[in-house]
Amino acid sequence: MEPFALLILLLGLTPTLPAQEEKPDTQAGNFLFTVPTGWTPDEKGDTTYIYAPGQPPGRQTYIALAASDMEGDLRNSFNVLWSGVQNSYRILQGGQIAPLRAKKGYDAFYTAAIASDKTGTRWQIFVMGAQYKKRIQIVSFWSNLTPGNGTYNADFNVFQRWLANLSFGDALAGLAIPPVPSGAEPTPEATHKLAPGQLEGFYVGMAVGYGGRINRQPLYFSTDGWVVKIDLNNSMMGFDLTKYRNAADTNRSWVGRYRVDGDQINILWQDFAEDRQVVRRNEASTRPGLNVYVPMCRCTGARFSGKYNFGLASSGQYMQFFPDGRFIDHGVLDQKLLPNPYYEHPRTQRGTYSIQNQTMIFNFADGHRGMVTFMGPRTQEKAQLFGWITLGGDSLYEEHYVNEP
């Protein structure tokens, strides 16, 4: 497709692809949009990339979103932006700058061109700059597919519809997700040493469950000798162990007394006097084993990094955490924070996180909040990178984690 024809389509002068109105459900900075079906968003530094699926070997098509401070007015800011592109690429065709009035109400400047990078690869590119408050919001479309190729045409059509629905703002409309209780913010916890024989917090091990399956099992210990099993889909914020173990509706087989003998933990469950369990603990390990339990960190105020897959890596559902307290949620939390109207079609979301009382608190960019029980191996807390974590009752594995038999 020639750059001139590209400009004509983006201006909306041809009726071949009427844009369907879509309500934005994803926010990246001040960009409000819906991720195209099958496309994969990712954040690298200050830029959000949305990659097209089904690309031939060695080929790539993507949308890039970034923002920077204005340099004078919008026209001058866009000229500076385009000059930077021209310094990195050789413009073979196109590159004329034109104004654009979007149907969403914002003004912008844009251009389209065929450009060659330092390796000689040709790119079909479109660059747009729109002003939002005192920043220029930059949208670019890149493809090294050959114009006229069926995949390129399909990708470009998706981009046109996506661009027609793009808007800018400080936050998406809030959702009806249960709020975090008042005062549920990280506060320093008093440090204290455990006396010999005392345990505190979660330990995770493997146990034989129904049907002979071996499953991960968490146990929660208190310093006064009690141990309980907990429904991890609830947060630990405000958890009162004494009230929980004395409640009439608490399963007595989930409440017990423990005694530590070296690395051995003896548990007497309360459903009947002979219901005993003997397990081992490994304070230095990150990997639970059959009847071998490893400690989880309290993690109050902790920050960490990494991409953590939810289920199969091929599912595309994962959480990405950053040590500055930001997170990007790729289709996980809509299935963890319930009830949720997006359960069947989980979204990409972003915001900030904090940890207190073995609970992770999420502050989303659209203003809503949520929280869920969080666990990570204690011995990895200072490294700011966990091999695996749990959110509620589900485990998420860091992308480079290798499980062992």
N, C-alpha and C positions, 0 to 999 in steps of 0.2 A: 504494500500500500504506500503510495507517495505521500510525503509529509503534507502537501496541500489537501489531499483527500482526507487525511487524518484530522486536520484542523476543521474541515467542513463537518465531519461527523461529530467531533467534540463540541462544536458550536450548536449542535442540535438542528442543523438546517435540513437534514434528511430524516424522513419519518420511519426509516426502516427498523429502528430499535427503540420503540417507546419505552421509557423508563417506568418500571412499576414502583409505586411508592412503598418504601420500606422504613419501618421504625428502627432507628439505630439501637443496637443492644451492646455495643462494644465501644470503649473509650481508650484512646492512646493520646496522652497529653490533652490537648484541646480538640482533637479529632474525634468526631462522633460518627459511627458507621456500623454496618453489619458485615461481618467477614463472609465473603462469597463461599458458597457451599463447595467443600473439597479443598479450598485454599488453606495454606498453613501460615499463621502469623508467628513471628519470632521477633525478639528485641535484641539488638546488638548496640550497646552504648546508648546514644540518644536517638537512635533511629529504629522505627518499627518497620519490619519487612513483612509482606504478605505474598507468599510464593504460590504460583499456579501449579496445579497437579499435572501429571501425565506428560511431562516434557521428554522429548527424545534425548538419547545419550549426548552429553556435552552441551545441551541447550538449556536455557533458563528464561523464565518470564516472572516478573514480580512487580509489586507496587511498593514504593518506599515512602514513609511518612517521617518528616522531621520539622523542626522549627528553629528559628534563630531571631535575635534582636533586629529590629528595623534599622536600616541605615538611610535616614531621610524618609522620604515618602515611599509608597508602595512601588511605584514605577522604578525609582532608583534602587530600591532594595532588590527587586527582581533582576535589574540589570547586573548588579553585583553578583547575584546568585548564578545567572547564566554565564557570566564571564568566568566564574570558577569552573563550570562544566567545560567551557571552551578551552580552558587551560589544560584540562586533563584528557580531552577527546578531540579528535579531528572531525569537524563538522563537514560532512560530504554533501548534504542537501538539506534545505530548510533552515530553521533557526530564526525565522522572523518572529518578533514579539508582537502580540496583540492583546487587547483588553478583553475581558470576559465578564458578563453579568450572569451569575448562576441563578437558577430558579429557586434555590434555597435562600437567596437574598444577599449573598456576599459578592463583593467585587474582587477580581483577580486579574493577573496577567499570566500568559502562558505562551509556550512555543512547542513545536514538534520538529524533529529532525532525524536524519540518518547519520550516525556518528561511528567512528572507528576508534577502538581503544589501542593501547600500545602493542598488543599482540596482532593487530590487524582484524580482529573480530568486529563485525558490523552489528550495531545495535539500533533498533527502532526505539526512539525515546520521546516521551512527552513530559514536560515540566510545567507545573502551575504553582504560583505563589499567591496566597490570599492573606489579607491582614485580619488578625483577630487581636483586638486590644493593641498592645505595643509590640506584637511579634508577627513575623511573617511565617505563615503555615505553608510548608512545602510538600507538594504531592508530585511524585514522579512515577512514570510507568516505563519499564525497561524490558526489552525482549531481544534475544539474539537469534530468534527464529526468522525464517525467510517470509517476507510478506506474501500473502496468497496461500501459505500453508494452512491447512484446515485447523490445526491446533492453535496457530497464531490468531486466526480470525475468531475462533471461539473465545480465546483468552481476552482478546481486545474487546469483544462484545461484552464480556463480563465486566471488564474495567469500565466501559462506558456507563453501564447500569449502576455500577458501584459509585462512580464519580457523581452521577446525577443525584444520588441519595446522600452524598457526603454533606455534613454540616459541622459547625464548630460551636463549642460551648464549654462551660466550666464543669458541668456534670450532667449525666443522664438522669432521666426521671427515676425516682426511687422505686424500689420493689417492696412488696409486702413480705419481707423476711423478718423473723423474730429478732428484735433488737438486743443488743448487749445490755445487761443490767447497768444501772447508774453506778459509777465508781469503778467499773471493771477495766482499769488501766494498770499497766505494769508499775509496781512500786518495789523498792528494794526490800528483800527479805533478810531477816536476821540470820547470820551464819552461826552454826553451832556444830559442835563435835558430837558424834554418836558414841554412846558408851558401848563397851564390848557386848555383843549379843543383840544390839539394836539395829534394825533396818528401817529405812524410810523411803516412801515413794514407790514408783512402779519398778518391777522387775519383769522381764519377759523371757519366757522359755517355750519349748515345744512340748506338746502333750498329745496323747492318743485320744481322739474324739470318737464320735459316733461313726460306725461303719469301718473302724480301724484306721481312719484318716488321721494323719499327724498335722495338727494345727498349732498356730502361734497362740500362746495363752499369756495374758498379763495378770500379774498379781500385785495388789496394792498393800504395802506394809505400813504400819504406824509404829512409832517408837515405844508404845506401851504394850506391845506384844500381840496386836491384832493384825489379821490379814484378811482381805476381802477380794472378791471378784466384782467387777463393775461393768455396767453397760457403757462401753466407750463412745457410743453415739451421743451421749450427753457430755457437756463440758465439766471440768473439775472446779469451775469457778463457784465459790461458796459451798463446796462439798463439805459436809459434816459427817465424818466417819462414825462417830458415836451414834448420831441420829439414824444413820443408814443401817448400821448393824442391829439396832434395837427396833427398827420399824417392823410392824406386824406383817407387811407384805414382802419383806426381804427373804429370799430363798435361804434357808439355814445352811444349805450345802455350799453357799457362797460366803460364809462367814466362819472364820476359824481363829485359833490361837497358834502362834509359832514359837519355836525355840531354835536358836542358832548353835550349832556345834561345829566350830571350824568353818569349813566350806559347805557343810551340810545343814539344810533347813528342815526341821521336823514340823509338820502342820497337823493339827487335830481339828478337822472340820466339825461344825456344831450340829449336823443333822443327826448323827448318832455317835456314841462314844468310841466305836472301833473304826470310824472313818478317818484313817491316818494316811498322810502322804509324806514321802521323803524325797526331797529334791536337792540338787547341788546348786551353788552359786559360783559364778566366775566374775569377780569384780573388775578384771582387766580386759574382758572380752567385749566385742561388739556383736558377736554371732550367737544367738540362742541355739541350744541343742535339745535333744530329747531329755526332759527332766533336768536340763541345765539352764539356769536363769541368769541373765545379765542385767545390770542396773541401767535405768533410764535417768537422764538428767532432769532436774527441776526446770532448768533453762530459763528462769525468769530474766527478762531483759536480753536474752541471747539473740544474736544475729548470725545468719549463715548464708551460704550460697549453694548453687547447683540446680540442675534440672532433675526432677523426680517424677518418674513415670507412674501412672495410675493404671494398673493392669498391664496388658501387653503393650510394648513400646510401639507396635504398629497401629494401636488405637488412636494415637495422636492426642491422648488425654494426659496432661502432665502439669505440674506446678513448677514454676521457675522462681527461685528466691535470690535476693541480692543482699549483700552485707550492709547496705545503707538503709535497709528496712522496707524495700519495695518488693512486690511480687507480681507475677503475671500468672493468671489462672487459665489454662487451656482446657476448658470443659470439665473441670473436676468439681468445683464447689457448688455448681447448680445441682449436682447429684449428692452432695454431702450436707448442705444446709437446707433442711426440709421443714415445712412444705415449700415447694418451689415450682412456679409455673413453667420454668424452663428445663425441668428434669429430663424430658424426652429429647430436647434439643439444647444441650448445654452450650454456653457461650464462652468466648474469650473475654476475660475481665482483668482489671489491674487495680492496684492500690497499695496500701502499706500494711504491714503486719507487726504484731508485737506478741510476746509470750509472757504469761504469768500463771502461776499455779498449775503448770502442766496443761495449760490451755492456750491455743493460738487464737488471737483476736484479729479479724480482718476488717480493715477500713477501706471500703471500695471507693473508686474514683467518683462514682455516681452518688455517694453520700450514704448508702446503706451499710450496715455492719453485720457481722456474724462471728460465731466462735465455735470451736470444736476442740475436743481433747487432743493434745499433741504429745508425742513421745519421740525421743531420739537417744541413741546410745550415749551414756554419760561420758565414756572415755573419748568421744569425738567432739564434745561440746566446744573445747578451746580451739580446735582445728577449724571451726566454722564451716565444716563440710561433713555431712553424715553419709554413711553408706546406705542407710534406709531411715525412714521416719514413718510414723503412723499419724493419720488424721482420722479421728473417730476410731472405728473398728477396722479400718483399711490400711494396708501397708503400701507405701510408695518407695520405689528404689531409685537411687541416684543412677544416672544414665550409664556410668562406668562400673557400676557394682556387678561383681561376679559371684553368683551363689555357689555354694560348695555342698557336695553330698554329705 
